[in-house]
Amino acid sequence: MSIAASAEEGLAIGMTPLRVVALGGGTGLSTLLRGLCRHVVNPAHPGSLGGAISDLAAVVCVTDDGGSSGRLRRDFNMLPPGDLRNCMVALSEEGDLLAKLFAHRFRGGDALEGHSFGNLFVAALTEITGDFAHAVQLSSKILATRGSIYPVTTANATLVARMDDGSLVRGETNINSSNRRIEELMMDPPTATALPETLAAIEQADLITVGPGSLYTSIITNLLVQGIPTALASARGLRVFVCNMMTEANESLDLTASEHIERIYEHARAPIFDYALLNTARFSEDTLERYAAENASPIVADLERVEAMGVRCIVGNFASEGSVVRHAAGRVTGALLALGKAHVASRK
């Protein structure tokens, strides 16, 4: 199935603004949010593109233990702010000085080198308020983000992976650097629970997106949090899997689109998707060669197998090629909002 309708077309025919929840982590989620936030209702600029989305919420994984986030996590016994900070910047006004400040990474100084200002800002607010989730909300308010941002849990949890040789690897950084294939992902403690605000947002959403992002450490990690799989399984909103375009050598080597969904279902213990958005456009030879050198390749869109799982496919050219391959936020957003509009109309 191909969706050609755009968000602007939906608005032109009187589209009811949607409640949207985007779940994931890493650069994949922040890229998607940059596209979605352009369509959020903006009372200050009624003539702008915004209007297709009345409420936008990002639900973000918090298991990173490397880089600036990892250092703050160890030094202050706090949750890692990096992915959340990226989402704040993505949902703020492009080019805004505060957004640039939050994204700034120090390049010198023994203590500051490698830290981003936004991470330090969230750390300071966490110390002041004693509440990481509240610190995130205050930071978002200061940045005037066009949407809410929630950590998937406030539990200080660690990822544990069972690899294909039976060994257990602890910590996201160690998992990412392993040469073994991940067979199962777990969370320690397994009792980490979702925020009530997150579950309420999922329950009220008209459209819920999962991905793009690293299969295990950006997507499946969220599904290990108690309450999230049940909320997704029972959601009234349309649930869309935004599939990655390239495999990752240490997370999804040789996995097709349907096998990505299978791994997600195994960990969620329930079918949680109505649609899958899949890129079917070919990449340039330069891009293919560059990714092959990193033992990565385009994810095969095995449409018949995906449809046989009860998941309808939205296909098209959703890629933006540069030094790295990203999703083209505008085209992805247009397809997603057209789907959401049709779903809401069908409920009336």
N, C-alpha and C positions, 0 to 999 in steps of 0.2 A: 504494500500500500504506500502511495506517495502523497505526502501532504504539501500542497503548494500554497495554501492560504498563509498569509502573514499576519502579524499582530496588528498592523495598520489596517488591513482589510477587515479584521474582526471588529476594530473600533468603528470603522465606517458604517457597519451595519448594526451598530448599537450593542456592542459587546458588553456584557455585565462584567465589571472588574472581578478578578479572580483572587482567591486566597492561595498562595503558593508556598510550598515548603521545599527547600533544596537540601539534600542530605549528602554528606561526603567529607572530603578533606583534600589537602594538597592544592597544587596549582589548578587541577581540574575543576574543583568547586569554585574557586575565585574567578576563573575564566567565565564559567557559566553565570555567576552572579553579576559580572560586569554587563552581560547582555540583558539579564532579567531586570536589573535595577533601573534601566532606561525606561521601563514601562510602568514603573510604580507611580500611582497617583501622587501628583505634586501640587498641592493647593497654591503654592507660591507662584507656580508657572502653569496655569490652566491650559495654555495653548501649546505646551510642550508635548513630546512624544508620550510622556507618562499618561497612564489612564487604564491600561489593560489589567494592571495588578493593583488590588486594594491593600493587600497585606503580603509581605514577603519575609519569610523566616529562613535562616540558614542554620542547619544543625551540623555541628562540626566535631570531628574526632579529636581526641586530646590524649594521644598515647605517644607522641613524638618524644624521643629522648636524646636527640642529637643536636649539634649546633648551638645556637643561642638559647633556644627553648630548653634543650637538655641541661645546659649550664644553670639556667635559672631554676629548673625543676630540682636539680641537686642542691643548689645553694640555698634556696628558699623553701624547699619542700612544698612547691606549688605546682599546679597543672601547667603544661606547656602552652604558651600563648601564641606560638608562631602561626599556625593555621587560622586561628581566630583573628589575629592581626591582619593577615592577608585578606580575609573576608571583609573586615572593617574597611580597609583601603578600597577594595573592589566595590563596596556599596556606598562609598563617599563620592563627592563631586570630583570628577576627573580634573586633574590639574590643580586642585585645591592645595594651598600651602600646608595645611594640617595633614592632609593625606600624604603629601610628599615627606613630611616630617616623620610620620608614623612608619613609612616604608624605608626611611634612611637607615643604612647599616654603617656603623663606625668602622673606619679602615685603619685606625691607629690606637695606640694606648694599650698597655698590657692587660688592663682589666676590661676595657670597653671593646677592644677589637673583635669584630664578628657579631657583636650584639646589634640588634635593631632598636631604634628609639622606641618604637611601638611596644616591643616586648618589655623594655624597661619601664615604660609608662604603666602598662597593665600590672607589672610586678609591684610597682609603688602603690597603685590603687588597691591591690590585693592586701598589702601590708596595712594600709590605712583603714580599709573597711573590714578586713578579716573575712572577706567573702569573694572568691574568685569570680563566680557568676555575676555578682553585682558589679565587680570591677569591670567586667566585659561590657555590661550594659551602660555603665557610666562612660566608658571610653567611646562606645558607639554614639552616645548622646553628644559627646564633645565633637565627634567627627560629623555629626548630623547625617548618619547613615540612613539610606532609604530602605530600611528593613531591619528586622531584629536578628540578633546573632546569639545562639545558645550552644554552649559546650554540650556534647551528647550526654555527659555525666560529670559530676563534680567529684567522683571517686578518683583517688590517685592510683590508677590501675596500670598494670604492666602487661604488655602482650607476650604470649608464650606460643611458640609454633612447634608442632610436631612435624618433623621433616620426613622425607621418603625413606630414610634409613632408620627411622624410629627414634632418632635423637630429639631432645627438646632444646630449643633455643629461646632465651629470654631477652626481651627488649627489642624495640622496633629497629634500632640501628643494627644490632647483631643479626636480626632476621633479614634485613635488606642486604647485608654483606655476605650472607651465607650462599654457598654454591649449590645447596641442596634444594629440592623442590618441596614446597609447603604442602602438607597433606591435611592439616587441621590447624586452625587458629583458635586460641583460647585467651581468656582474660583472667588475670590474677589481681585482686580477688574476683571470683565469678559472680559476686553479689552486687557489682556496680549497677546502680539504677539510674534511669533517665530522670531529667528534671520534669516536674509537673507541667511547666510551661511548654516544653517540647512535645509532650504527649497531647496536650490540648491543641497545639498548633497543627499536629498531624491529623487529629480528629476533625478539625474544622476546615481542613484544606480542600480546595477544589482540584488542585494539581500537586502531585508530589513527585519530585525527581530524585533519583538515586544515581550518583556518579555524575561526570566521569571522575576517575581517580584510580590510584593503585588498587588492584583487586582486593588484596587482603588488608593492607595497612591504611587504606583510606576509605574503603567501602565496607568490607566485612567486619572490620573492627567496631563500627557503629552498631552492627546487628548482634554483637555479643553483650550489649548493654540491656539489662532486664527492662522490659516494657516496650522497647522499640519494635521487635518483630511482631508482637501481638498488635500493637498500634497500626503497623503497616498492613498486616493481614486483614484487619477489620475496618480499614479506612474507607470512607465513602468517596473520597477523591480519586481521580485517575492517577495510577501509579506507573511511572515511566522510568525504565532503565536507560540511562544515557551511556552507551558502551564506549569504552576506549577505542582508539583507532590503531594503536600499536601495542604489541605484546611487550612485557617487561621480562628480562632474562631471569630475574630472581623471584618473580611473582606469578607470571602468567605465560611462561614459555610454551609456545605451540598450542595454546588454548584457543578454540573458536569462540564465537559469540555465544552459542548455546552452552558451551562448557563453562563460560563465565557465569551464566545464569544458574547452571547446575551447582557450581561451588557456592554461590550466594544462597541458594535454596537449602543446601545441606547445612549451612550454618544458621540460617533463619528458621529452619525446620518448618517452613511453610512457603507456599507460592505467594509472592508479594508483588508481582508485576502484571500489569495489563498490556503494556506496550514496551517495545524496545526500539530506541532510536539508533540506527546503524549507518555508518558511512559506507557507501558502495563506490565512491569515486576512486580512481586510480591515482597513485602518487608518481611523482617524477622519478626518473632513474637515479638522479643525484640523491634524493631523499631515501630511496630504497637502499642504495649502497651505504649511505651514512648510517642508517639504522642497522643494517646487516653487520656492520663492523662492531656494533654493540650487542650482537646476538639478539636483535629485535626485528620484528616484521609486522606487516599489517594484519590485523585480526580478521580472520575469515568470517564473513557474514553468511553463515549457513542458515538461510532464511527458512527453509522447509523444516529444519529441526527445531528452530526457535518457535515457529508457528505450531508445531506438533506439541509443544509444551503449554499451549494455550496463551501464548504471548504474541500479540500482533506486531508486525514490523513496520516501522517508519524508516524509509530508506532515502538516500540522496547524497549530495555532496555537502558534507558538513565539516570539511577539513580546511584548515588554514596552514599552508606550508611556509615555513621560514627556516631559521636555524634549527628549530624544533617544530614538530607537528602539534598544533593545538586545534581545538574545536573552534569553528567560526561562530562566535557568540551570537551574532545577529541572525544567521540562518537557523541555528539551533533554537534560539528563542522564538523565532517566528513559527517554527513547526510545533514547538511545545505549547505556545499560547493558542494556536489554532486547534490543537487537540483539546486543550482545557475548555475553550469556548464551546466546542461541539459537545463535550461531556456535560457541561452545565446546561446547555440547551436541551439535551436529551432527558434531563431530570425534571424538566418543567412540564 
